Amino acid sequence: MTAKIIVFANEKGGTGKSTLAMHTIVALLRAGKKVASFDLDPDQQSLTHYIENRKTFINEKGVSLPIPEHICWTKDVAKIYTLRGKIDKLKEEVDAIVIDTPGSHTTLGMEAMTLADVLITPMNDSLVDLDILAVVDGDTLKIQGPSHFAQTVWSTRQQRMLERKPSINWLVVRNRMLFSKSKNSQNMSILLNALSRRIHFELVGVVSERVVFRELF
């Protein structure tokens, strides 16, 4: 057994990384997979809180729900393991490892991306959030170049090549999509399709804004 490592990363906060990570964890558990999860944001701990809430619900309602083997990467944990060392220890014991990274540029987040088999970047469906992927001229909407985050992904891909590992499968998900079409939505589609060819990611599906998506696991 060698675990598939799935990393949720975006250097901007509030894009839905933790929520999508939680839903992915539950989907894998429901499919009968053994899952380990990592929360690499010791300050926010969004994924950790989701899992703790799930455990509380199980105890209060007396129901049986699957739970991942979860690790919140605190300073105490960091003293014991490097992230790579802990994942190497786990990846022969589980089917999947899901990692939620902070909404900022951190050394730990970069290390997680280097380890990723699949990198998932959710982004709000907004030209403002597009800045995470590329520098875009506000008047002409022409792509001027890759963003800092896109360059970071490129660097991690280069690192994997040096380690003779397969390339990262980078997926971008449009989050909080409106049901009605708008000029903004059309512009986003054009720009993201152009960017996917330029900086090599796969644009997969869309997620509409639904309260149940955020609150019910």
Secondary structure, 3 states (H helix, E strand, C coil): CCCEEEEECCCCCCCCHHHHHHHHHHHHHHCCCCEEEEECCCCCCHHHHHHHHHHHHHHHHCCCCCCCEEEECCHHHHHHCCHHHHHHHHCCCCCEEEEECCCCCCHHHHHHHHHCCEEEEEEECCCCHHHHCEEECCCCCCEEEECHHHHHHHHHHHHHHHCCCCCCEEEEEEEEECCCCCHHHHHHHHHHHHHHHHHCCEEEEEEECCHHHHHCC
